[in-house]
């Protein structure tokens, strides 16, 4: 059975895929300023966090791919002679 991610770790993941900075993501997730650097490093070692980051990146990439295709479809009709 897959281990569930805690809400704070999910906030870390959400912020990490934006900043790609573990310390910044840990601070944004609510970890203390004193421990954010070490916590960010530790979180990036946890299999459940790694899996959540991978999943979030895949979802973001799929969303971007769909948006790109939709944009291309909209613009392809306007450039035809």
Residue, then its C-alpha position, 0 to 999 in steps of 0.5 A: x500500500x502506498x504511503x500517503x503524503x502529509x499536507x505539509x509535505x505536499x505543500x513542499x512538493x507544490x512549492x518545489x516544482x515551482x522554485x526547484x529550490x528545497x530551502x525555499x520550498x521548505x520555508x513556503x511549506x511552513x518549516x522553520x527558517x532555522x531548519x528549512x535547509x536541512x529539512x528541504x534536503x531531507x525531504x528530497x531523500x524521502x521516497x514518498x516526496x520523490x514520488x509526489x514530485x515526479x507525479x506533480x511534474x508529469x501532471x504539469x507537463x501534461x497540462x502544458x502539452x494540452x495547452x500547447x496543442x490547444x493554442x496550435x489548433x486555435x492559431x492554425x485556422x487563422x494562418x490559412x490562405 
